[in-house]
Amino acid sequence: MRNIFNVLGWILLLISIVIGGNELYEYLDRGDYGLSRVGDLWARYAPDSLAAFQSALAQFLYPTLWDNLVRPLVLGVPALLAALVLAVVFLLAARIGRVEDSGSGRRARRRRSSGRLS
């Protein structure tokens, strides 16, 4: 499981570098700095899945959940910040799993030599 967390963490870190590079490019190109939001990037690159997510939330859960929770707290978060925080969380989870595995008290067995030369 920690390998999955490690891979996801590095992928999210790479995504945050790409987002940061894109925002730096836009700043240098236009001269104004505005952080891209998660909702803006989702609407730009996968609008069909965003609409499907919204309709599924309205149909299967609570319809006002979209307006009161998802839009401001999930889609309104800066994408760079969201990717960095998720990357750190996944990488720390992978590291904690690695520390717990190494501290489990198991010792590697050593092979005994039979005393014979081969």
Secondary structure by P-SEA (a helix, b strand, c coil): caaaaaaaaaaaaaaaaaaaaaaaaaaaaccbbbbbcaaaaaaaccaaaaaaaaaaaaccccccccccccccccccccaaaaaaaaaaaaaaaaaaaaaaaaaccbbbbbbbbccccc
